[in-house]
């Protein structure tokens, strides 16, 4: 089944739930990044969280998540567009940490001290909105829920999961986002939280029933309406024109220095790893 996300609302209008499955795009991104096992898990959780956040946007908008800690990973960036495009990268994709209590040690590579920064490009030429919180546990889902609750004032619960097969490739990845809206009835919220606590491992849910089954388990006996289902996919936004604009931010002296020392320049996109080459003539044209 293709990577996709589902979005639903309780019939009373007080509880919003989104669930996604993104094994294919996560596998592609981890291969491009040449990610270690633990980084693959961190990226998978981050990509699932980004996909869920992206599904809350309006057409033409974009959200970026930056996890920056004092661990060997250093930094992880996730971007998601409203149309379902998701991408991500890691500053040190080779980072690794020993398992902790039999679990993937994602906090060990992110680090216990740092920040989660969320930037939303609302389009229409407006200034991006940026919010920041300190990393609470360096477990990606916990930190996202903390951000949404504290910074955006929307009580939220987030569950993210990713796993690898025997060959080290991503075998499943996805998660859910639950939000309490102003119309929330306390009894329904309590029931949803109890359902979340009783959920079987995300591993089983994502591999057997997918996002739709996850929605059903979380809502339980609460009636709800399925609002939307759409595909999720990897897309990088880089192109030669954007790279040229980045080079134009350099001073003429800096560009001339590149010409003299290297005879040109190579710029590699951090998301898709595509390399753009510029010879001396290209750089001279840009510096005019």
C-alpha positions in Angstrom: 0.0 0.0 0.0 1.3 3.5 -0.8 2.3 5.8 2.0 -0.7 7.8 3.1 -2.4 9.7 5.8 -6.0 9.8 7.1 -7.6 12.6 9.0 -10.8 12.3 11.1 -13.0 14.3 13.5 -15.2 13.1 16.2 -18.9 13.6 15.4 -19.2 16.0 18.4 -16.4 18.1 16.8 -14.0 18.1 19.8 -11.3 15.5 18.9 -9.2 15.5 15.8 -7.0 12.5 15.0 -4.6 11.9 12.2 -2.7 8.7 11.4 -0.1 7.9 8.7 2.0 5.1 7.3 5.2 6.2 5.5 7.5 3.2 5.1 8.4 3.8 1.4 9.4 7.4 1.6 11.3 6.8 4.9 13.2 4.0 3.4 14.2 6.1 0.4 15.3 9.0 2.5 17.3 6.8 4.9 19.1 5.3 1.9 19.9 8.7 0.4 21.2 9.9 3.8 23.1 6.6 4.3 21.7 6.6 7.8 22.9 4.3 10.6 20.4 2.0 12.2 19.5 4.4 15.1 19.5 7.5 12.8 17.1 5.6 10.5 14.7 5.2 13.5 15.1 8.9 14.5 14.5 10.0 10.9 11.5 7.7 10.6 9.9 9.1 13.7 10.7 12.7 12.6 9.3 12.1 9.1 6.1 10.7 10.5 5.8 13.6 12.8 6.4 16.0 9.9 3.8 14.3 7.8 1.2 14.6 10.5 2.1 18.3 11.1 2.0 18.9 7.3 -1.5 17.5 7.1 -2.7 20.3 9.4 -1.7 23.0 6.9 -3.6 24.8 4.2 -2.7 24.5 0.5 0.6 26.2 -0.4 1.9 26.1 3.2 5.0 24.3 4.6 6.3 23.3 8.0 9.9 22.6 9.1 10.9 20.8 12.2 14.5 21.2 13.5 15.7 18.9 16.3 19.0 20.3 17.5 20.7 18.7 20.5 24.1 18.0 22.1 24.2 14.4 20.9 26.3 13.0 18.0 23.4 13.4 15.5 23.8 17.2 16.1 20.8 18.2 14.0 17.8 16.7 12.2 15.6 18.7 9.8 12.2 17.6 8.6 10.1 19.5 6.1 6.5 18.8 5.0 4.3 20.5 2.4 0.5 20.6 2.6 0.2 18.5 -0.5 1.9 15.5 1.2 5.5 16.0 0.2 7.9 15.1 3.0 11.7 15.3 3.2 14.4 15.1 5.9 18.1 15.0 6.6 20.6 14.5 9.4 23.7 16.5 10.1 25.6 13.3 11.1 23.7 10.3 9.5 26.4 7.9 10.7 25.7 8.7 14.4 25.0 5.6 16.5 24.2 4.7 20.1 23.8 1.4 22.0 20.2 0.3 22.7 18.9 1.5 26.0 16.7 -1.0 28.0 16.2 -3.0 24.8 14.9 0.0 22.9 16.4 2.2 20.1 18.4 4.9 21.9 17.1 7.9 19.9 17.6 10.3 22.9 21.2 9.1 22.9 22.0 10.4 19.4 19.8 13.5 19.6 21.1 14.5 23.1 19.3 15.5 26.2 20.0 19.2 25.9 18.8 21.2 23.0 15.8 22.7 21.2 12.9 21.8 18.8 12.2 24.7 16.4 9.1 24.6 14.3 8.8 27.0 11.4 5.6 27.4 9.4 5.6 29.1 6.0 2.0 30.3 5.6 2.5 31.4 2.0 1.1 34.6 0.4 4.4 36.4 1.1 3.8 36.5 4.8 6.6 36.2 7.4 7.1 32.6 8.6 5.9 31.7 12.1 8.6 30.3 14.3 8.1 28.6 17.7 10.7 26.9 19.9 10.7 24.7 23.0 13.5 22.9 24.8 13.8 19.2 24.1 11.9 17.5 26.9 12.9 13.9 26.5 14.5 13.8 23.0 11.9 11.2 22.1 10.6 12.7 18.9 6.9 12.1 19.5 7.0 13.4 23.1 8.8 16.6 22.1 6.3 17.3 19.3 3.4 16.8 21.7 5.0 19.1 24.2 5.6 21.8 21.5 2.0 21.6 20.3 0.6 21.8 23.8 2.9 24.5 25.1 3.7 26.7 22.1 0.5 26.3 20.0 -1.8 25.8 23.0 -3.5 22.8 21.5 -3.5 19.8 23.9 -2.0 17.0 21.9 -0.8 13.4 22.1 1.7 12.0 19.5 2.7 8.4 18.9 5.4 7.6 16.4 7.0 4.3 15.4 9.6 2.9 13.0 11.4 -0.4 12.7 14.0 -2.1 10.6 14.2 -5.5 8.9 17.1 -7.9 9.1 18.9 -6.1 6.3 18.7 -2.8 8.1 16.0 -1.3 5.9 12.9 0.4 7.2 10.2 -2.2 7.5 7.5 0.1 8.9 7.1 3.7 9.9 4.2 5.9 10.9 2.2 7.3 13.8 -0.7 9.3 15.1 -1.6 12.7 16.3 -4.5 13.4 18.6 -5.7 16.9 19.4 -8.3 18.2 21.8 -10.2 21.1 20.2 -12.3 23.7 22.0 -15.5 21.7 21.7 -14.0 18.7 23.4 -16.2 16.8 25.8 -14.3 15.6 28.9 -15.8 12.2 28.8 -14.7 11.6 25.2 -11.2 12.9 25.9 -10.9 10.5 28.8 -12.1 7.6 26.6 -9.6 8.5 23.9 -6.7 8.7 26.4 -7.7 5.4 27.8 -7.8 3.9 24.3 -4.3 5.3 23.6 -2.9 3.8 26.8 -4.4 0.4 25.8 -3.1 0.4 22.2 -1.1 -2.6 21.1 2.5 -1.8 19.9 2.5 0.6 16.9 4.6 -2.1 15.2 1.6 -4.4 15.0 -0.9 -1.7 14.2 1.1 -0.2 11.3 2.0 -3.6 9.8 -1.4 -5.2 10.0 -4.2 -2.6 9.9 -2.5 0.6 8.8 -3.6 4.1 9.7 -7.3 3.3 9.3 -7.2 0.6 12.0 -5.2 3.0 14.2 -8.0 5.6 13.9 -10.6 3.0 14.8 -8.6 1.8 17.9 -8.1 5.3 19.2 -11.7 6.5 18.7 -13.1 3.2 20.1 -16.8 3.6 20.6 -16.7 7.4 19.8 -18.5 8.1 16.5 -16.3 10.0 14.0 -16.2 11.2 10.4 -13.3 10.4 8.1 -12.5 13.8 6.6 -9.6 13.0 4.2 -7.2 10.5 2.9 -4.2 11.5 0.7 -0.9 10.1 -0.3 2.5 11.0 1.2 5.7 11.0 -0.9 9.3 12.2 -0.9 10.0 15.3 -2.9 13.0 17.5 -2.7 12.5 21.2 -3.5 16.0 21.8 -4.8 16.9 23.0 -8.3 19.8 24.8 -10.0 18.1 28.1 -9.8 17.7 27.9 -6.0 21.3 27.0 -5.7 22.3 29.9 -7.8 20.3 32.2 -5.5 22.2 30.8 -2.6 25.5 31.5 -4.2 24.4 35.0 -5.0 24.2 35.6 -1.2 28.0 35.4 -1.2 30.1 38.5 -1.8 31.9 39.0 -5.1 35.2 38.5 -3.2 34.1 35.2 -1.8 33.0 34.0 -5.3 36.3 35.2 -6.8 38.2 33.3 -4.1 36.3 30.1 -5.0 37.3 30.6 -8.7 41.0 31.1 -7.8 41.3 28.3 -5.3 39.0 25.6 -6.8 38.3 26.7 -10.3 34.6 26.4 -9.6 32.2 25.1 -7.0 30.1 22.0 -6.2 27.0 22.3 -4.0 25.3 19.2 -2.7 21.6 19.3 -1.5 21.4 18.1 2.1 18.0 16.4 1.4 18.4 14.5 -1.9 22.2 14.5 -2.1 22.1 15.8 -5.7 25.3 17.7 -6.6 25.2 20.9 -8.7 28.5 21.9 -10.4 29.5 25.4 -11.3 32.6 26.1 -13.4 34.6 29.3 -13.3 32.5 30.9 -16.1 29.3 30.1 -14.1 30.7 31.8 -11.0 31.9 34.8 -12.9 28.5 35.3 -14.4 26.9 35.1 -10.9 29.4 37.7 -9.5 28.7 40.3 -12.2 
